[in-house]
């Protein structure tokens, strides 16, 4: 497991939250390894349709897509970095900075307090994430889930089995502006 305080970084594009059990089913930018045919609206000329393009198809700020026999959550838009931290109630919160900030301007450990203080701003997206238990991984969607060489930016966190409602809010602090996606127990 990665340590609290880490950021998942890449040059843009969506990030994805995956149950650890289906990391091997996410092929990222690679052609499907299992013979699947990928149906996607986005694919640059000359590119082979891949899971990454399915993630790019998500136009909402967060969306659900099938991965193996489970669900992944795509954090859409151009996401240069994100982090994943536990809320005091055991749920998880994904944070995406909306503005650049100084690396030392806040502690990631303080982010759950931001959620608590701004809880009334969160709205239910209607997305439900059913998790069978074990860890979840947050990473740039471009990387394959089984590629441990490139994943210096994968963040792993334990998450209890259950159904989670995805709530979203934009919030500002002295350190900068953030978008937060809160996986709240249903």
Residue pairs with C-beta under 8 A, 6 or more apart in sequence:
1 135
1 156
1 157
1 158
2 154
2 155
2 156
2 157
4 85
4 108
4 109
5 107
5 108
5 109
6 83
6 108
6 155
7 81
7 82
7 83
7 108
7 153
7 155
8 15
8 81
8 82
8 83
8 84
8 138
8 139
8 140
8 153
8 154
8 155
9 80
9 81
9 140
9 153
10 79
10 80
10 81
10 140
10 142
10 153
11 80
12 78
12 79
12 80
13 52
13 55
13 56
13 78
13 79
13 140
13 141
13 142
14 55
14 56
14 58
14 74
14 75
14 76
14 77
14 79
14 140
14 141
15 74
15 75
15 79
15 82
15 96
15 138
15 139
15 140
15 141
16 26
16 55
16 72
16 73
16 74
16 75
16 138
16 139
16 140
16 141
17 72
17 73
17 75
17 84
17 94
17 129
17 136
17 137
17 138
18 26
18 67
18 72
18 136
18 137
18 139
18 145
19 67
19 70
19 71
19 72
19 131
19 132
19 134
19 135
19 136
19 137
20 134
20 135
20 136
20 137
20 156
21 68
21 70
21 132
21 134
22 67
22 68
22 69
22 70
22 72
22 145
23 137
23 145
23 146
24 68
24 145
24 146
25 34
25 67
25 68
25 145
26 51
26 67
26 68
26 72
26 144
26 145
26 146
27 33
27 50
27 51
27 144
27 145
28 50
28 51
28 52
28 141
28 142
28 143
28 144
28 145
28 147
29 50
29 52
29 142
29 143
29 144
30 50
30 144
31 48
31 49
31 50
32 38
32 50
32 51
37 49
38 49
38 50
38 51
38 53
38 54
39 49
40 49
40 53
40 54
40 56
40 57
41 57
42 53
42 56
42 57
43 49
43 53
47 53
51 67
51 141
52 141
52 142
54 65
55 65
55 74
55 76
55 141
56 141
58 65
58 74
58 76
59 76
60 76
60 125
61 75
61 76
61 77
61 168
61 179
61 181
62 73
62 74
62 75
62 76
62 125
62 127
62 166
62 168
62 181
63 73
63 74
63 76
63 127
64 71
64 72
64 73
64 74
64 127
64 128
64 129
65 71
65 72
65 74
66 72
70 130
70 132
71 129
71 130
73 94
73 127
73 129
73 166
73 181
74 141
75 82
75 94
75 96
75 181
79 96
79 140
80 97
81 96
81 97
82 94
82 95
82 96
82 138
83 94
83 95
83 108
83 111
83 138
83 155
84 92
84 93
84 94
84 95
84 136
84 138
84 155
84 157
85 92
85 93
85 95
85 108
85 109
85 111
85 112
85 157
86 92
86 93
86 112
86 157
87 93
87 112
87 115
87 116
87 182
88 112
88 116
89 185
90 160
90 185
91 164
91 182
91 183
91 184
91 185
92 136
92 157
92 159
92 164
92 182
92 183
93 111
93 112
93 115
93 180
93 181
93 182
93 183
94 138
94 180
94 181
94 183
95 108
95 111
95 178
95 179
95 180
96 178
96 179
96 180
96 181
97 176
97 177
97 178
98 170
98 176
98 177
98 178
98 179
99 176
99 177
100 176
101 175
101 176
102 175
105 174
105 175
105 176
106 173
106 174
106 175
111 178
111 180
114 171
114 173
114 178
114 180
115 122
115 180
115 182
118 169
118 171
121 169
121 170
121 171
122 167
122 168
122 169
122 180
122 182
123 167
123 168
123 169
124 165
124 166
124 167
125 165
125 166
125 167
125 168
127 165
127 166
128 163
128 164
128 165
128 166
128 186
129 163
129 164
129 166
129 183
130 162
130 163
130 164
131 159
131 160
131 161
131 162
131 163
131 164
132 161
133 159
133 160
133 161
134 158
134 159
135 156
135 157
135 158
135 159
136 156
136 157
136 159
137 145
137 154
137 155
137 156
138 154
138 155
138 157
139 145
139 151
139 153
139 154
139 155
140 153
143 150
143 151
143 154
159 183
162 185
162 186
163 185
163 186
164 183
164 184
164 185
164 186
165 183
165 184
165 185
165 186
166 181
166 182
166 183
166 184
167 181
167 182
167 184
168 179
168 180
168 181
168 182
169 179
169 180
169 182
170 177
170 178
170 179
170 180
171 177
171 178
171 179
171 180
172 178
